[in-house]
Amino acid sequence: MNVPADLQSARKHVMGFACPTGLSNFAWRSAQQTALQVWHAHLSGRTFRGSINFCPLPFYDMIRDARGELIVTAGRVRRYAAA
């Protein structure tokens, strides 16, 4: 996996993911925008201050480094868990 080194390559990386079936284009564009904000913070050496709530699964692949680890702290990610 190529890890984006700048915001332009991050945009290309994020936009390379296809919208999941059943998800609206609006929701997918919102997820892509959030992923770009995460990458912008990461590439700037800052901590992403937003929260990531119940995003579609491919979103989490957008914000992983070369080792497959998320580039945000675990406390920022709130995932759906079935009861």
C-alpha positions in Angstrom: 0.0 0.0 0.0 1.4 3.4 -0.9 1.0 5.8 1.9 0.2 9.4 0.9 3.2 11.7 1.5 1.3 15.0 0.7 -2.2 16.2 0.5 -2.4 15.7 -3.3 -1.5 12.0 -3.0 -3.9 11.7 0.0 -6.7 13.0 -2.2 -5.9 10.6 -5.0 -5.7 7.7 -2.4 -9.1 8.6 -0.8 -10.8 9.2 -4.1 -9.6 5.8 -5.4 -12.1 4.0 -3.1 -15.5 3.2 -4.7 -18.7 4.1 -3.0 -20.1 1.0 -1.2 -23.3 -0.4 -2.6 -26.4 1.0 -0.8 -24.6 4.1 0.5 -25.8 7.5 -0.8 -23.4 9.6 -2.8 -23.8 12.4 -0.2 -22.8 10.1 2.6 -19.8 8.8 0.7 -18.6 12.3 -0.2 -18.9 13.2 3.5 -16.8 10.1 4.4 -14.2 11.1 1.8 -14.1 14.7 3.1 -13.5 13.4 6.7 -10.8 11.1 5.5 -9.1 14.0 3.8 -9.3 16.0 7.0 -7.7 13.1 8.9 -4.9 12.9 6.3 -4.4 16.6 6.4 -3.9 16.6 10.2 -1.7 13.5 10.0 0.6 15.0 7.3 0.8 18.3 9.2 1.9 16.5 12.3 -1.2 17.4 14.2 -3.8 15.3 16.0 -7.1 15.0 14.3 -9.6 16.6 16.7 -12.8 15.5 15.1 -14.7 12.3 15.8 -15.3 9.4 13.5 -18.7 7.9 14.1 -20.1 4.8 12.4 -18.4 5.3 9.0 -18.7 2.7 6.2 -16.1 0.0 6.4 -14.0 1.2 3.4 -13.5 4.5 5.2 -11.2 2.8 7.7 -9.0 1.5 4.9 -8.7 5.1 3.6 -7.0 6.2 6.9 -4.5 3.4 7.4 -0.7 3.7 7.2 1.7 1.3 5.4 1.5 -1.1 8.4 -2.3 -1.2 8.2 -2.7 0.8 11.4 -5.2 3.7 11.7 -3.6 7.1 11.5 -5.9 8.5 14.2 -6.0 7.5 17.9 -8.4 4.8 18.8 -10.4 7.2 21.0 -11.5 9.1 17.9 -13.1 6.1 16.3 -16.5 4.9 17.3 -17.5 1.8 15.3 -20.8 0.1 15.0 -21.0 -3.0 17.2 -23.9 -5.5 16.9 -25.6 -6.4 20.1 
